[in-house]
Amino acid sequence: MIATCSPWDVKYPPRVVRSEDAGKTYQIVKTGLPETILRTNTMWGVGHPRALAVDPKDPKIVYLGLDGDPENGKGGGGIFKSQDGGVTWAQLPSQPASRRMFYGLAVDPTDSQRIYWAACGANGGLHRSEDGGATWKSVFPHDQWVFNMMVAADGTVYCGGKNLWRSTDHGASWKQLTKFNTDRTVVGIEVDPRNAATMWITMTTWDGSNNGAVYKTNDGGTTWQDITGNLPYVKPLIVRFNPATNELWPAE
């Protein structure tokens, strides 16, 4: 088990935690990660490890996303790679045009050399590598603030900003699936593995308001239904579906 760790008191530089006994014990991993606290071009003033993506063809290969530009002669954040299941990390020598990211990092299940990175602000949007991170290309012109993205089992790409978009050709072209006109942002994205026409998204705002939602579509995004229901505090950032139990899990 590998998890990112964000010490909000800003006493410690970036780190991850790792367990080899199903969570009975954990070790703190810092090898290969920045030794300083990052502050330049970060989401909220301080850079933190925010995303993990495992190569579906080799579980020992794991990618980590950390926001923050190089500063004071240091290498900064961006994408880090582990080839030993998270024991050690190394920063990729080539990085996307923006390292200000929140959660969007994924490896294409159909091609392990294809990696996606979502970024926010200047030079944001969605970036794609076809060569394991050696080179990068911007592939999403519709929104510069992309907080999350996902790749389905068949390689279909979903990108979330003010609205949800879908690409069936690895980002060469896009179809807009929602037409929301609010201050909320699409963050959580999930697709039913049994039927790709069924999807769920979560939306949130970045202020203190209780103003988010969970939406569902059964027709591939043509129509959407608000299923937020009685969630007590609506700031959902992720959503996961378990087809074995038919359970949907939104979380903040």
CORRAUR-V145395 format. One record per residue. N is the residue number from 1. PSI is psi in radians with two decimals (* if undefined). Layout:
{{N/PSI} {N/PSI}}
//
This chain:
{{1/2.31} {2/2.37} {3/2.55} {4/2.70} {5/2.14} {6/1.65} {7/1.67} {8/-0.25} {9/-0.07} {10/0.65} {11/-0.40} {12/2.60} {13/3.07} {14/2.58} {15/2.86} {16/2.87} {17/2.57} {18/2.44} {19/2.44} {20/0.12} {21/0.72} {22/0.53} {23/0.05} {24/-0.70} {25/2.70} {26/2.66} {27/2.53} {28/2.24} {29/2.20} {30/-0.20} {31/2.09} {32/-0.16} {33/2.80} {34/2.47} {35/-0.01} {36/2.81} {37/2.22} {38/2.46} {39/-0.27} {40/2.22} {41/0.86} {42/2.93} {43/-0.85} {44/0.85} {45/-0.42} {46/2.39} {47/2.36} {48/2.65} {49/2.14} {50/-0.37} {51/2.60} {52/2.50} {53/2.23} {54/2.38} {55/2.05} {56/-0.29} {57/-0.20} {58/1.71} {59/-0.21} {60/-0.28} {61/2.04} {62/2.43} {63/2.52} {64/2.40} {65/2.26} {66/2.16} {67/2.55} {68/2.29} {69/2.86} {70/2.54} {71/2.56} {72/0.67} {73/0.07} {74/2.84} {75/-0.27} {76/-2.82} {77/-2.50} {78/-2.52} {79/2.26} {80/2.59} {81/2.37} {82/2.37} {83/0.17} {84/0.61} {85/0.44} {86/0.13} {87/-0.73} {88/2.75} {89/2.70} {90/2.37} {91/2.34} {92/2.41} {93/-0.40} {94/2.38} {95/2.72} {96/2.96} {97/-0.38} {98/2.42} {99/0.19} {100/1.67} {101/2.81} {102/-0.96} {103/-0.16} {104/1.70} {105/2.23} {106/2.62} {107/2.34} {108/2.12} {109/-0.35} {110/-0.19} {111/1.85} {112/-0.28} {113/-0.20} {114/2.03} {115/2.48} {116/2.54} {117/2.14} {118/2.38} {119/2.90} {120/2.58} {121/-2.63} {122/2.29} {123/0.42} {124/-2.68} {125/-2.65} {126/2.34} {127/2.52} {128/2.42} {129/2.39} {130/0.02} {131/0.71} {132/0.36} {133/0.07} {134/-0.64} {135/2.75} {136/2.61} {137/2.38} {138/2.24} {139/0.22} {140/1.76} {141/0.00} {142/-0.30} {143/2.31} {144/-0.09} {145/1.57} {146/1.87} {147/-0.37} {148/2.78} {149/2.88} {150/2.76} {151/2.16} {152/3.01} {153/-0.47} {154/0.12} {155/-0.05} {156/2.37} {157/2.36} {158/2.34} {159/2.25} {160/2.19} {161/-2.12} {162/-0.44} {163/3.02} {164/2.34} {165/2.71} {166/2.46} {167/2.30} {168/0.12} {169/0.68} {170/0.47} {171/0.04} {172/-0.61} {173/2.76} {174/2.59} {175/2.24} {176/2.20} {177/-0.31} {178/2.77} {179/0.95} {180/2.59} {181/1.19} {182/3.11} {183/0.03} {184/2.79} {185/2.42} {186/2.14} {187/-1.07} {188/2.37} {189/2.26} {190/2.51} {191/2.37} {192/2.07} {193/-0.28} {194/-0.39} {195/1.83} {196/-0.20} {197/-0.29} {198/2.10} {199/2.78} {200/2.55} {201/2.67} {202/2.58} {203/2.58} {204/2.95} {205/2.89} {206/0.31} {207/-2.89} {208/0.10} {209/2.70} {210/1.21} {211/1.29} {212/-3.01} {213/2.82} {214/2.24} {215/2.65} {216/2.50} {217/2.49} {218/0.03} {219/0.60} {220/0.30} {221/0.05} {222/-0.76} {223/2.64} {224/2.55} {225/2.32} {226/1.99} {227/0.41} {228/-0.68} {229/-2.30} {230/0.49} {231/2.24} {232/-0.58} {233/1.97} {234/1.50} {235/0.88} {236/2.25} {237/-0.44} {238/2.80} {239/2.38} {240/2.52} {241/2.33} {242/1.80} {243/-0.40} {244/-0.58} {245/-0.10} {246/0.55} {247/2.44} {248/2.30} {249/1.76} {250/2.58} {251/2.69} {252/*}}
//
